[in-house]
Amino acid sequence: MLATEKLVAFGATTDGTRAAAFYGGVLGLPIRSDDAFAIAFDANGVELRLQKVERLDPRPFTALGWQVADIGRVVHHLAASHIATERYAWLDQDSAGVWTAPSGARVAWFKDPDGNLLSVAQYPAG
């Protein structure tokens, strides 16, 4: 029923100005709209709508993720913007914080200013 409809991704922020600086400035997502209720970004044709809330209890699992062509370039850009990759003792991550999954996918996690866990993944060709 919804297979041909457009997906809208939702998240939350306690500070719209800070979210705009991070998602718009650091991650490069164009802002579609910003009002008292939410700030919306264009994430490559998918609307990412961050609801403005008074308080937020970030969950320990990935809230949003992107499939990227060059994870090394993305992680380098994040580091240059003072965004650290998350480290997990149970994963064998490289010096940049990138983990290689059994499938060959390379994955890194980082947090937005509200503490929401985000990821980037580069999948093997083919």
Backbone as XML, in Angstrom:
<?xml version="1.0"?>
<chain id="A" units="angstrom">
  <residue number="1" name="MET">
    <atom name="N" x="0.807" y="-1.196" z="0.000"/>
    <atom name="CA" x="0.000" y="0.000" z="0.000"/>
    <atom name="C" x="0.858" y="1.272" z="0.000"/>
  </residue>
  <residue number="2" name="LEU">
    <atom name="N" x="1.969" y="1.298" z="0.735"/>
    <atom name="CA" x="2.795" y="2.506" z="0.788"/>
    <atom name="C" x="4.095" y="2.385" z="-0.012"/>
  </residue>
  <residue number="3" name="ALA">
    <atom name="N" x="4.264" y="1.289" z="-0.717"/>
    <atom name="CA" x="5.525" y="1.034" z="-1.423"/>
    <atom name="C" x="5.883" y="2.111" z="-2.438"/>
  </residue>
  <residue number="4" name="THR">
    <atom name="N" x="4.903" y="2.787" z="-3.002"/>
    <atom name="CA" x="5.186" y="3.807" z="-4.014"/>
    <atom name="C" x="5.030" y="5.231" z="-3.489"/>
  </residue>
  <residue number="5" name="GLU">
    <atom name="N" x="4.817" y="5.352" z="-2.195"/>
    <atom name="CA" x="4.666" y="6.675" z="-1.588"/>
    <atom name="C" x="6.007" y="7.154" z="-1.036"/>
  </residue>
  <residue number="6" name="LYS">
    <atom name="N" x="6.149" y="8.459" z="-0.868"/>
    <atom name="CA" x="7.396" y="9.035" z="-0.363"/>
    <atom name="C" x="7.509" y="8.858" z="1.142"/>
  </residue>
  <residue number="7" name="LEU">
    <atom name="N" x="8.678" y="8.455" z="1.582"/>
    <atom name="CA" x="8.979" y="8.292" z="2.993"/>
    <atom name="C" x="9.365" y="9.639" z="3.598"/>
  </residue>
  <residue number="8" name="VAL">
    <atom name="N" x="8.929" y="9.887" z="4.829"/>
    <atom name="CA" x="9.360" y="11.033" z="5.622"/>
    <atom name="C" x="10.024" y="10.463" z="6.869"/>
  </residue>
  <residue number="9" name="ALA">
    <atom name="N" x="11.250" y="10.867" z="7.139"/>
    <atom name="CA" x="11.965" y="10.400" z="8.325"/>
    <atom name="C" x="11.777" y="11.423" z="9.439"/>
  </residue>
  <residue number="10" name="PHE">
    <atom name="N" x="11.577" y="10.943" z="10.670"/>
    <atom name="CA" x="11.358" y="11.822" z="11.810"/>
    <atom name="C" x="12.445" y="11.643" z="12.853"/>
  </residue>
  <residue number="11" name="GLY">
    <atom name="N" x="12.764" y="12.717" z="13.512"/>
    <atom name="CA" x="13.666" y="12.724" z="14.649"/>
    <atom name="C" x="13.229" y="13.857" z="15.560"/>
  </residue>
  <residue number="12" name="ALA">
    <atom name="N" x="14.080" y="14.190" z="16.514"/>
    <atom name="CA" x="13.722" y="15.267" z="17.435"/>
    <atom name="C" x="14.961" y="16.055" z="17.820"/>
  </residue>
  <residue number="13" name="THR">
    <atom name="N" x="14.722" y="17.307" z="18.204"/>
    <atom name="CA" x="15.774" y="18.182" z="18.683"/>
    <atom name="C" x="15.225" y="19.088" z="19.779"/>
  </residue>
  <residue number="14" name="THR">
    <atom name="N" x="16.083" y="19.447" z="20.707"/>
    <atom name="CA" x="15.700" y="20.414" z="21.734"/>
    <atom name="C" x="16.126" y="21.817" z="21.360"/>
  </residue>
  <residue number="15" name="ASP">
    <atom name="N" x="16.858" y="21.953" z="20.248"/>
    <atom name="CA" x="17.389" y="23.253" z="19.851"/>
    <atom name="C" x="17.447" y="23.333" z="18.330"/>
  </residue>
  <residue number="16" name="GLY">
    <atom name="N" x="16.450" y="23.971" z="17.725"/>
    <atom name="CA" x="16.373" y="24.068" z="16.273"/>
    <atom name="C" x="17.557" y="24.778" z="15.643"/>
  </residue>
  <residue number="17" name="THR">
    <atom name="N" x="18.064" y="25.805" z="16.300"/>
    <atom name="CA" x="19.218" y="26.541" z="15.758"/>
    <atom name="C" x="20.449" y="25.642" z="15.713"/>
  </residue>
  <residue number="18" name="ARG">
    <atom name="N" x="20.658" y="24.907" z="16.784"/>
    <atom name="CA" x="21.812" y="23.991" z="16.857"/>
    <atom name="C" x="21.647" y="22.862" z="15.834"/>
  </residue>
  <residue number="19" name="ALA">
    <atom name="N" x="20.428" y="22.341" z="15.685"/>
    <atom name="CA" x="20.171" y="21.284" z="14.703"/>
    <atom name="C" x="20.404" y="21.790" z="13.288"/>
  </residue>
  <residue number="20" name="ALA">
    <atom name="N" x="19.989" y="23.031" z="13.011"/>
    <atom name="CA" x="20.203" y="23.607" z="11.682"/>
    <atom name="C" x="21.690" y="23.723" z="11.377"/>
  </residue>
  <residue number="21" name="ALA">
    <atom name="N" x="22.477" y="24.126" z="12.371"/>
    <atom name="CA" x="23.922" y="24.243" z="12.175"/>
    <atom name="C" x="24.556" y="22.887" z="11.907"/>
  </residue>
  <residue number="22" name="PHE">
    <atom name="N" x="24.089" y="21.853" z="12.610"/>
    <atom name="CA" x="24.669" y="20.520" z="12.445"/>
    <atom name="C" x="24.195" y="19.854" z="11.153"/>
  </residue>
  <residue number="23" name="TYR">
    <atom name="N" x="22.883" y="19.686" z="11.009"/>
    <atom name="CA" x="22.360" y="18.972" z="9.839"/>
    <atom name="C" x="22.538" y="19.781" z="8.558"/>
  </residue>
  <residue number="24" name="GLY">
    <atom name="N" x="22.360" y="21.100" z="8.650"/>
    <atom name="CA" x="22.529" y="21.945" z="7.476"/>
    <atom name="C" x="23.981" y="22.274" z="7.198"/>
  </residue>
  <residue number="25" name="GLY">
    <atom name="N" x="24.690" y="22.750" z="8.238"/>
    <atom name="CA" x="26.072" y="23.183" z="8.050"/>
    <atom name="C" x="27.072" y="22.047" z="7.950"/>
  </residue>
  <residue number="26" name="VAL">
    <atom name="N" x="27.089" y="21.153" z="8.926"/>
    <atom name="CA" x="28.077" y="20.071" z="8.947"/>
    <atom name="C" x="27.726" y="18.973" z="7.948"/>
  </residue>
  <residue number="27" name="LEU">
    <atom name="N" x="26.476" y="18.494" z="7.986"/>
    <atom name="CA" x="26.085" y="17.390" z="7.106"/>
    <atom name="C" x="25.669" y="17.854" z="5.713"/>
  </residue>
  <residue number="28" name="GLY">
    <atom name="N" x="25.393" y="19.143" z="5.542"/>
    <atom name="CA" x="25.101" y="19.689" z="4.226"/>
    <atom name="C" x="23.694" y="19.468" z="3.711"/>
  </residue>
  <residue number="29" name="LEU">
    <atom name="N" x="22.734" y="19.211" z="4.603"/>
    <atom name="CA" x="21.359" y="19.008" z="4.165"/>
    <atom name="C" x="20.645" y="20.356" z="4.029"/>
  </residue>
  <residue number="30" name="PRO">
    <atom name="N" x="20.083" y="20.650" z="2.876"/>
    <atom name="CA" x="19.360" y="21.910" z="2.711"/>
    <atom name="C" x="18.118" y="21.951" z="3.614"/>
  </residue>
  <residue number="31" name="ILE">
    <atom name="N" x="17.850" y="23.124" z="4.175"/>
    <atom name="CA" x="16.662" y="23.299" z="5.014"/>
    <atom name="C" x="15.460" y="23.558" z="4.112"/>
  </residue>
  <residue number="32" name="ARG">
    <atom name="N" x="14.405" y="22.763" z="4.299"/>
    <atom name="CA" x="13.153" y="22.953" z="3.553"/>
    <atom name="C" x="12.248" y="23.943" z="4.261"/>
  </residue>
  <residue number="33" name="SER">
    <atom name="N" x="12.155" y="23.805" z="5.589"/>
    <atom name="CA" x="11.301" y="24.708" z="6.356"/>
    <atom name="C" x="11.744" y="24.697" z="7.814"/>
  </residue>
  <residue number="34" name="ASP">
    <atom name="N" x="11.379" y="25.752" z="8.510"/>
    <atom name="CA" x="11.714" y="25.874" z="9.929"/>
    <atom name="C" x="10.604" y="26.707" z="10.570"/>
  </residue>
  <residue number="35" name="ASP">
    <atom name="N" x="9.863" y="26.083" z="11.484"/>
    <atom name="CA" x="8.800" y="26.802" z="12.169"/>
    <atom name="C" x="8.833" y="26.444" z="13.653"/>
  </residue>
  <residue number="36" name="ALA">
    <atom name="N" x="7.835" y="26.825" z="14.381"/>
    <atom name="CA" x="7.812" y="26.590" z="15.827"/>
    <atom name="C" x="7.710" y="25.111" z="16.183"/>
  </residue>
  <residue number="37" name="PHE">
    <atom name="N" x="7.283" y="24.274" z="15.239"/>
    <atom name="CA" x="7.046" y="22.863" z="15.526"/>
    <atom name="C" x="8.180" y="21.942" z="15.099"/>
  </residue>
  <residue number="38" name="ALA">
    <atom name="N" x="8.844" y="22.268" z="13.979"/>
    <atom name="CA" x="9.862" y="21.369" z="13.439"/>
    <atom name="C" x="10.758" y="22.107" z="12.465"/>
  </residue>
  <residue number="39" name="ILE">
    <atom name="N" x="11.903" y="21.503" z="12.232"/>
    <atom name="CA" x="12.790" y="21.949" z="11.165"/>
    <atom name="C" x="12.917" y="20.771" z="10.206"/>
  </residue>
  <residue number="40" name="ALA">
    <atom name="N" x="12.703" y="21.038" z="8.925"/>
    <atom name="CA" x="12.717" y="19.979" z="7.922"/>
    <atom name="C" x="13.880" y="20.187" z="6.967"/>
  </residue>
  <residue number="41" name="PHE">
    <atom name="N" x="14.535" y="19.091" z="6.637"/>
    <atom name="CA" x="15.685" y="19.089" z="5.740"/>
    <atom name="C" x="15.389" y="18.215" z="4.532"/>
  </residue>
  <residue number="42" name="ASP">
    <atom name="N" x="16.073" y="18.488" z="3.436"/>
    <atom name="CA" x="16.015" y="17.635" z="2.256"/>
    <atom name="C" x="17.212" y="16.695" z="2.315"/>
  </residue>
  <residue number="43" name="ALA">
    <atom name="N" x="16.942" y="15.422" z="2.569"/>
    <atom name="CA" x="17.994" y="14.410" z="2.626"/>
    <atom name="C" x="17.942" y="13.599" z="1.326"/>
  </residue>
  <residue number="44" name="ASN">
    <atom name="N" x="18.440" y="14.198" z="0.259"/>
    <atom name="CA" x="18.481" y="13.568" z="-1.059"/>
    <atom name="C" x="17.093" y="13.119" z="-1.514"/>
  </residue>
  <residue number="45" name="GLY">
    <atom name="N" x="16.120" y="14.009" z="-1.369"/>
    <atom name="CA" x="14.764" y="13.723" z="-1.813"/>
    <atom name="C" x="13.850" y="13.174" z="-0.728"/>
  </residue>
  <residue number="46" name="VAL">
    <atom name="N" x="14.403" y="12.809" z="0.413"/>
    <atom name="CA" x="13.610" y="12.345" z="1.552"/>
    <atom name="C" x="13.547" y="13.487" z="2.559"/>
  </residue>
  <residue number="47" name="GLU">
    <atom name="N" x="12.358" y="13.778" z="3.042"/>
    <atom name="CA" x="12.245" y="14.816" z="4.054"/>
    <atom name="C" x="12.662" y="14.256" z="5.408"/>
  </residue>
  <residue number="48" name="LEU">
    <atom name="N" x="13.611" y="14.924" z="6.045"/>
    <atom name="CA" x="14.008" y="14.620" z="7.419"/>
    <atom name="C" x="13.412" y="15.715" z="8.282"/>
  </residue>
  <residue number="49" name="ARG">
    <atom name="N" x="12.449" y="15.349" z="9.088"/>
    <atom name="CA" x="11.700" y="16.315" z="9.898"/>
    <atom name="C" x="12.074" y="16.129" z="11.357"/>
  </residue>
  <residue number="50" name="LEU">
    <atom name="N" x="12.792" y="17.118" z="11.917"/>
    <atom name="CA" x="13.174" y="17.085" z="13.320"/>
    <atom name="C" x="12.161" y="17.890" z="14.117"/>
  </residue>
  <residue number="51" name="GLN">
    <atom name="N" x="11.397" y="17.192" z="14.921"/>
    <atom name="CA" x="10.394" y="17.832" z="15.757"/>
    <atom name="C" x="11.083" y="18.586" z="16.892"/>
  </residue>
  <residue number="52" name="LYS">
    <atom name="N" x="10.636" y="19.780" z="17.174"/>
    <atom name="CA" x="11.207" y="20.580" z="18.251"/>
    <atom name="C" x="10.499" y="20.202" z="19.555"/>
  </residue>
  <residue number="53" name="VAL">
    <atom name="N" x="11.278" y="19.689" z="20.482"/>
    <atom name="CA" x="10.730" y="19.196" z="21.743"/>
    <atom name="C" x="11.438" y="19.878" z="22.915"/>
  </residue>
  <residue number="54" name="GLU">
    <atom name="N" x="10.793" y="19.883" z="24.079"/>
    <atom name="CA" x="11.406" y="20.508" z="25.255"/>
    <atom name="C" x="12.507" y="19.659" z="25.850"/>
  </residue>
  <residue number="55" name="ARG">
    <atom name="N" x="12.316" y="18.340" z="25.870"/>
    <atom name="CA" x="13.373" y="17.460" z="26.375"/>
    <atom name="C" x="13.416" y="16.205" z="25.528"/>
  </residue>
  <residue number="56" name="LEU">
    <atom name="N" x="14.568" y="15.579" z="25.513"/>
    <atom name="CA" x="14.798" y="14.434" z="24.645"/>
    <atom name="C" x="15.662" y="13.423" z="25.377"/>
  </residue>
  <residue number="57" name="ASP">
    <atom name="N" x="15.272" y="12.186" z="25.332"/>
    <atom name="CA" x="16.039" y="11.083" z="25.897"/>
    <atom name="C" x="16.516" y="10.231" z="24.723"/>
  </residue>
  <residue number="58" name="PRO">
    <atom name="N" x="17.714" y="10.515" z="24.180"/>
    <atom name="CA" x="18.183" y="9.788" z="22.999"/>
    <atom name="C" x="18.267" y="8.285" z="23.265"/>
  </residue>
  <residue number="59" name="ARG">
    <atom name="N" x="17.894" y="7.513" z="22.292"/>
    <atom name="CA" x="17.934" y="6.063" z="22.395"/>
    <atom name="C" x="19.345" y="5.569" z="22.082"/>
  </residue>
  <residue number="60" name="PRO">
    <atom name="N" x="19.716" y="4.392" z="22.572"/>
    <atom name="CA" x="21.073" y="3.885" z="22.363"/>
    <atom name="C" x="21.298" y="3.220" z="21.003"/>
  </residue>
  <residue number="61" name="PHE">
    <atom name="N" x="20.291" y="3.206" z="20.154"/>
    <atom name="CA" x="20.416" y="2.572" z="18.844"/>
    <atom name="C" x="20.392" y="3.627" z="17.749"/>
  </residue>
  <residue number="62" name="THR">
    <atom name="N" x="20.773" y="3.240" z="16.554"/>
    <atom name="CA" x="20.861" y="4.163" z="15.431"/>
    <atom name="C" x="19.483" y="4.707" z="15.057"/>
  </residue>
  <residue number="63" name="ALA">
    <atom name="N" x="19.390" y="6.028" z="15.021"/>
    <atom name="CA" x="18.141" y="6.697" z="14.669"/>
    <atom name="C" x="18.045" y="6.961" z="13.171"/>
  </residue>
  <residue number="64" name="LEU">
    <atom name="N" x="19.175" y="7.322" z="12.558"/>
    <atom name="CA" x="19.237" y="7.635" z="11.127"/>
    <atom name="C" x="20.566" y="7.155" z="10.576"/>
  </residue>
  <residue number="65" name="GLY">
    <atom name="N" x="20.569" y="6.749" z="9.323"/>
    <atom name="CA" x="21.812" y="6.338" z="8.694"/>
    <atom name="C" x="21.820" y="6.690" z="7.226"/>
  </residue>
  <residue number="66" name="TRP">
    <atom name="N" x="23.003" y="6.839" z="6.696"/>
    <atom name="CA" x="23.178" y="7.148" z="5.281"/>
    <atom name="C" x="24.073" y="6.111" z="4.637"/>
  </residue>
  <residue number="67" name="GLN">
    <atom name="N" x="23.726" y="5.720" z="3.411"/>
    <atom name="CA" x="24.602" y="4.887" z="2.597"/>
    <atom name="C" x="25.495" y="5.842" z="1.823"/>
  </residue>
  <residue number="68" name="VAL">
    <atom name="N" x="26.811" y="5.677" z="1.949"/>
    <atom name="CA" x="27.755" y="6.608" z="1.325"/>
    <atom name="C" x="28.687" y="5.868" z="0.367"/>
  </residue>
  <residue number="69" name="ALA">
    <atom name="N" x="29.234" y="6.613" z="-0.585"/>
    <atom name="CA" x="30.142" y="6.034" z="-1.572"/>
    <atom name="C" x="31.559" y="5.902" z="-1.030"/>
  </residue>
  <residue number="70" name="ASP">
    <atom name="N" x="31.966" y="6.816" z="-0.140"/>
    <atom name="CA" x="33.342" y="6.836" z="0.371"/>
    <atom name="C" x="33.320" y="7.152" z="1.867"/>
  </residue>
  <residue number="71" name="ILE">
    <atom name="N" x="33.268" y="6.131" z="2.679"/>
    <atom name="CA" x="33.161" y="6.333" z="4.123"/>
    <atom name="C" x="34.387" y="7.038" z="4.687"/>
  </residue>
  <residue number="72" name="GLY">
    <atom name="N" x="35.546" y="6.793" z="4.119"/>
    <atom name="CA" x="36.755" y="7.468" z="4.588"/>
    <atom name="C" x="36.650" y="8.977" z="4.447"/>
  </residue>
  <residue number="73" name="ARG">
    <atom name="N" x="36.140" y="9.423" z="3.308"/>
    <atom name="CA" x="35.973" y="10.862" z="3.066"/>
    <atom name="C" x="34.965" y="11.452" z="4.043"/>
  </residue>
  <residue number="74" name="VAL">
    <atom name="N" x="33.854" y="10.753" z="4.285"/>
    <atom name="CA" x="32.813" y="11.251" z="5.186"/>
    <atom name="C" x="33.335" y="11.328" z="6.617"/>
  </residue>
  <residue number="75" name="VAL">
    <atom name="N" x="33.993" y="10.279" z="7.076"/>
    <atom name="CA" x="34.524" y="10.269" z="8.446"/>
    <atom name="C" x="35.589" y="11.350" z="8.616"/>
  </residue>
  <residue number="76" name="HIS">
    <atom name="N" x="36.400" y="11.564" z="7.584"/>
    <atom name="CA" x="37.399" y="12.636" z="7.629"/>
    <atom name="C" x="36.721" y="14.005" z="7.748"/>
  </residue>
  <residue number="77" name="HIS">
    <atom name="N" x="35.656" y="14.221" z="6.984"/>
    <atom name="CA" x="34.904" y="15.484" z="7.051"/>
    <atom name="C" x="34.313" y="15.675" z="8.444"/>
  </residue>
  <residue number="78" name="LEU">
    <atom name="N" x="33.744" y="14.617" z="9.003"/>
    <atom name="CA" x="33.183" y="14.714" z="10.357"/>
    <atom name="C" x="34.272" y="15.082" z="11.358"/>
  </residue>
  <residue number="79" name="ALA">
    <atom name="N" x="35.416" y="14.412" z="11.273"/>
    <atom name="CA" x="36.521" y="14.692" z="12.198"/>
    <atom name="C" x="36.993" y="16.135" z="12.059"/>
  </residue>
  <residue number="80" name="ALA">
    <atom name="N" x="37.050" y="16.639" z="10.822"/>
    <atom name="CA" x="37.462" y="18.029" z="10.587"/>
    <atom name="C" x="36.459" y="19.013" z="11.185"/>
  </residue>
  <residue number="81" name="SER">
    <atom name="N" x="35.216" y="18.556" z="11.356"/>
    <atom name="CA" x="34.165" y="19.380" z="11.965"/>
    <atom name="C" x="34.027" y="19.098" z="13.461"/>
  </residue>
  <residue number="82" name="HIS">
    <atom name="N" x="35.014" y="18.397" z="14.018"/>
    <atom name="CA" x="35.055" y="18.059" z="15.445"/>
    <atom name="C" x="33.920" y="17.137" z="15.874"/>
  </residue>
  <residue number="83" name="ILE">
    <atom name="N" x="33.512" y="16.253" z="14.955"/>
    <atom name="CA" x="32.501" y="15.241" z="15.247"/>
    <atom name="C" x="33.244" y="13.906" z="15.364"/>
  </residue>
  <residue number="84" name="ALA">
    <atom name="N" x="33.230" y="13.329" z="16.557"/>
    <atom name="CA" x="33.946" y="12.076" z="16.800"/>
    <atom name="C" x="33.081" y="10.878" z="16.444"/>
  </residue>
  <residue number="85" name="THR">
    <atom name="N" x="33.726" y="9.837" z="15.946"/>
    <atom name="CA" x="33.011" y="8.578" z="15.751"/>
    <atom name="C" x="32.871" y="7.891" z="17.104"/>
  </residue>
  <residue number="86" name="GLU">
    <atom name="N" x="31.794" y="7.160" z="17.254"/>
    <atom name="CA" x="31.556" y="6.403" z="18.478"/>
    <atom name="C" x="32.408" y="5.138" z="18.462"/>
  </residue>
  <residue number="87" name="ARG">
    <atom name="N" x="32.888" y="4.755" z="19.621"/>
    <atom name="CA" x="33.711" y="3.549" z="19.765"/>
    <atom name="C" x="32.956" y="2.530" z="20.590"/>
  </residue>
  <residue number="88" name="TYR">
    <atom name="N" x="33.025" y="1.274" z="20.156"/>
    <atom name="CA" x="32.352" y="0.185" z="20.853"/>
    <atom name="C" x="33.364" y="-0.916" z="21.135"/>
  </residue>
  <residue number="89" name="ALA">
    <atom name="N" x="33.508" y="-1.292" z="22.397"/>
    <atom name="CA" x="34.504" y="-2.277" z="22.814"/>
    <atom name="C" x="34.297" y="-3.631" z="22.137"/>
  </residue>
  <residue number="90" name="TRP">
    <atom name="N" x="33.060" y="-3.960" z="21.792"/>
    <atom name="CA" x="32.766" y="-5.268" z="21.225"/>
    <atom name="C" x="32.942" y="-5.323" z="19.707"/>
  </residue>
  <residue number="91" name="LEU">
    <atom name="N" x="33.328" y="-4.191" z="19.082"/>
    <atom name="CA" x="33.557" y="-4.161" z="17.643"/>
    <atom name="C" x="35.028" y="-3.884" z="17.357"/>
  </residue>
  <residue number="92" name="ASP">
    <atom name="N" x="35.542" y="-4.477" z="16.309"/>
    <atom name="CA" x="36.915" y="-4.246" z="15.883"/>
    <atom name="C" x="36.913" y="-3.087" z="14.890"/>
  </residue>
  <residue number="93" name="GLN">
    <atom name="N" x="37.018" y="-1.858" z="15.409"/>
    <atom name="CA" x="36.992" y="-0.660" z="14.578"/>
    <atom name="C" x="38.411" y="-0.218" z="14.256"/>
  </residue>
  <residue number="94" name="ASP">
    <atom name="N" x="38.597" y="0.381" z="13.092"/>
    <atom name="CA" x="39.915" y="0.881" z="12.719"/>
    <atom name="C" x="40.211" y="2.201" z="13.439"/>
  </residue>
  <residue number="95" name="SER">
    <atom name="N" x="41.334" y="2.817" z="13.138"/>
    <atom name="CA" x="41.759" y="4.029" z="13.847"/>
    <atom name="C" x="40.796" y="5.198" z="13.643"/>
  </residue>
  <residue number="96" name="ALA">
    <atom name="N" x="39.999" y="5.170" z="12.578"/>
    <atom name="CA" x="39.014" y="6.231" z="12.329"/>
    <atom name="C" x="37.658" y="5.913" z="12.948"/>
  </residue>
  <residue number="97" name="GLY">
    <atom name="N" x="37.531" y="4.719" z="13.536"/>
    <atom name="CA" x="36.261" y="4.324" z="14.140"/>
    <atom name="C" x="35.338" y="3.584" z="13.195"/>
  </residue>
  <residue number="98" name="VAL">
    <atom name="N" x="35.877" y="3.097" z="12.078"/>
    <atom name="CA" x="35.076" y="2.382" z="11.091"/>
    <atom name="C" x="35.167" y="0.876" z="11.365"/>
  </residue>
  <residue number="99" name="TRP">
    <atom name="N" x="34.007" y="0.224" z="11.399"/>
    <atom name="CA" x="33.917" y="-1.215" z="11.600"/>
    <atom name="C" x="33.591" y="-1.887" z="10.277"/>
  </residue>
  <residue number="100" name="THR">
    <atom name="N" x="34.219" y="-3.019" z="9.995"/>
    <atom name="CA" x="33.896" y="-3.796" z="8.804"/>
    <atom name="C" x="33.038" y="-4.978" z="9.227"/>
  </residue>
  <residue number="101" name="ALA">
    <atom name="N" x="31.804" y="-5.002" z="8.744"/>
    <atom name="CA" x="30.849" y="-6.059" z="9.062"/>
    <atom name="C" x="31.214" y="-7.338" z="8.308"/>
  </residue>
  <residue number="102" name="PRO">
    <atom name="N" x="30.706" y="-8.474" z="8.759"/>
    <atom name="CA" x="30.961" y="-9.730" z="8.040"/>
    <atom name="C" x="30.562" y="-9.671" z="6.566"/>
  </residue>
  <residue number="103" name="SER">
    <atom name="N" x="29.577" y="-8.853" z="6.223"/>
    <atom name="CA" x="29.132" y="-8.705" z="4.826"/>
    <atom name="C" x="30.117" y="-7.919" z="3.978"/>
  </residue>
  <residue number="104" name="GLY">
    <atom name="N" x="31.080" y="-7.261" z="4.638"/>
    <atom name="CA" x="32.012" y="-6.384" z="3.933"/>
    <atom name="C" x="31.625" y="-4.920" z="4.002"/>
  </residue>
  <residue number="105" name="ALA">
    <atom name="N" x="30.428" y="-4.630" z="4.517"/>
    <atom name="CA" x="30.013" y="-3.234" z="4.692"/>
    <atom name="C" x="30.908" y="-2.580" z="5.731"/>
  </residue>
  <residue number="106" name="ARG">
    <atom name="N" x="31.229" y="-1.328" z="5.504"/>
    <atom name="CA" x="32.031" y="-0.549" z="6.453"/>
    <atom name="C" x="31.107" y="0.491" z="7.077"/>
  </residue>
  <residue number="107" name="VAL">
    <atom name="N" x="31.088" y="0.558" z="8.421"/>
    <atom name="CA" x="30.112" y="1.370" z="9.136"/>
    <atom name="C" x="30.799" y="2.200" z="10.209"/>
  </residue>
  <residue number="108" name="ALA">
    <atom name="N" x="30.341" y="3.440" z="10.368"/>
    <atom name="CA" x="30.800" y="4.308" z="11.460"/>
    <atom name="C" x="29.578" y="4.993" z="12.057"/>
  </residue>
  <residue number="109" name="TRP">
    <atom name="N" x="29.650" y="5.242" z="13.355"/>
    <atom name="CA" x="28.563" y="5.897" z="14.069"/>
    <atom name="C" x="29.055" y="7.195" z="14.681"/>
  </residue>
  <residue number="110" name="PHE">
    <atom name="N" x="28.157" y="8.163" z="14.802"/>
    <atom name="CA" x="28.450" y="9.451" z="15.424"/>
    <atom name="C" x="27.150" y="9.999" z="15.966"/>
  </residue>
  <residue number="111" name="LYS">
    <atom name="N" x="27.235" y="11.016" z="16.810"/>
    <atom name="CA" x="26.033" y="11.580" z="17.420"/>
    <atom name="C" x="25.798" y="13.006" z="16.954"/>
  </residue>
  <residue number="112" name="ASP">
    <atom name="N" x="24.511" y="13.363" z="16.880"/>
    <atom name="CA" x="24.157" y="14.750" z="16.606"/>
    <atom name="C" x="24.215" y="15.523" z="17.928"/>
  </residue>
  <residue number="113" name="PRO">
    <atom name="N" x="24.042" y="16.838" z="17.920"/>
    <atom name="CA" x="24.159" y="17.621" z="19.164"/>
    <atom name="C" x="23.165" y="17.239" z="20.257"/>
  </residue>
  <residue number="114" name="ASP">
    <atom name="N" x="22.062" y="16.583" z="19.908"/>
    <atom name="CA" x="21.090" y="16.129" z="20.905"/>
    <atom name="C" x="21.414" y="14.737" z="21.437"/>
  </residue>
  <residue number="115" name="GLY">
    <atom name="N" x="22.456" y="14.105" z="20.907"/>
    <atom name="CA" x="22.816" y="12.765" z="21.344"/>
    <atom name="C" x="22.171" y="11.649" z="20.548"/>
  </residue>
  <residue number="116" name="ASN">
    <atom name="N" x="21.444" y="11.984" z="19.478"/>
    <atom name="CA" x="20.869" y="10.955" z="18.610"/>
    <atom name="C" x="21.996" y="10.246" z="17.872"/>
  </residue>
  <residue number="117" name="LEU">
    <atom name="N" x="21.950" y="8.917" z="17.842"/>
    <atom name="CA" x="22.993" y="8.132" z="17.188"/>
    <atom name="C" x="22.710" y="8.026" z="15.693"/>
  </residue>
  <residue number="118" name="LEU">
    <atom name="N" x="23.681" y="8.426" z="14.886"/>
    <atom name="CA" x="23.591" y="8.420" z="13.432"/>
    <atom name="C" x="24.683" y="7.509" z="12.885"/>
  </residue>
  <residue number="119" name="SER">
    <atom name="N" x="24.512" y="7.052" z="11.657"/>
    <atom name="CA" x="25.542" y="6.196" z="11.062"/>
    <atom name="C" x="25.739" y="6.512" z="9.598"/>
  </residue>
  <residue number="120" name="VAL">
    <atom name="N" x="26.896" y="6.108" z="9.116"/>
    <atom name="CA" x="27.198" y="6.111" z="7.683"/>
    <atom name="C" x="27.727" y="4.715" z="7.359"/>
  </residue>
  <residue number="121" name="ALA">
    <atom name="N" x="27.371" y="4.214" z="6.189"/>
    <atom name="CA" x="27.794" y="2.876" z="5.784"/>
    <atom name="C" x="28.164" y="2.874" z="4.310"/>
  </residue>
  <residue number="122" name="GLN">
    <atom name="N" x="29.253" y="2.208" z="4.020"/>
    <atom name="CA" x="29.683" y="1.999" z="2.637"/>
    <atom name="C" x="29.582" y="0.507" z="2.376"/>
  </residue>
  <residue number="123" name="TYR">
    <atom name="N" x="28.759" y="0.143" z="1.387"/>
    <atom name="CA" x="28.541" y="-1.268" z="1.084"/>
    <atom name="C" x="29.488" y="-1.725" z="-0.003"/>
  </residue>
  <residue number="124" name="PRO">
    <atom name="N" x="29.884" y="-3.007" z="0.031"/>
    <atom name="CA" x="30.794" y="-3.495" z="-1.005"/>
    <atom name="C" x="30.138" y="-3.428" z="-2.383"/>
  </residue>
  <residue number="125" name="ALA">
    <atom name="N" x="30.949" y="-3.231" z="-3.394"/>
    <atom name="CA" x="30.441" y="-3.165" z="-4.763"/>
    <atom name="C" x="29.865" y="-4.526" z="-5.144"/>
  </residue>
  <residue number="126" name="GLY">
    <atom name="N" x="28.803" y="-4.465" z="-5.937"/>
    <atom name="CA" x="28.209" y="-5.713" z="-6.428"/>
    <atom name="C" x="27.133" y="-6.136" z="-5.566"/>
  </residue>
</chain>
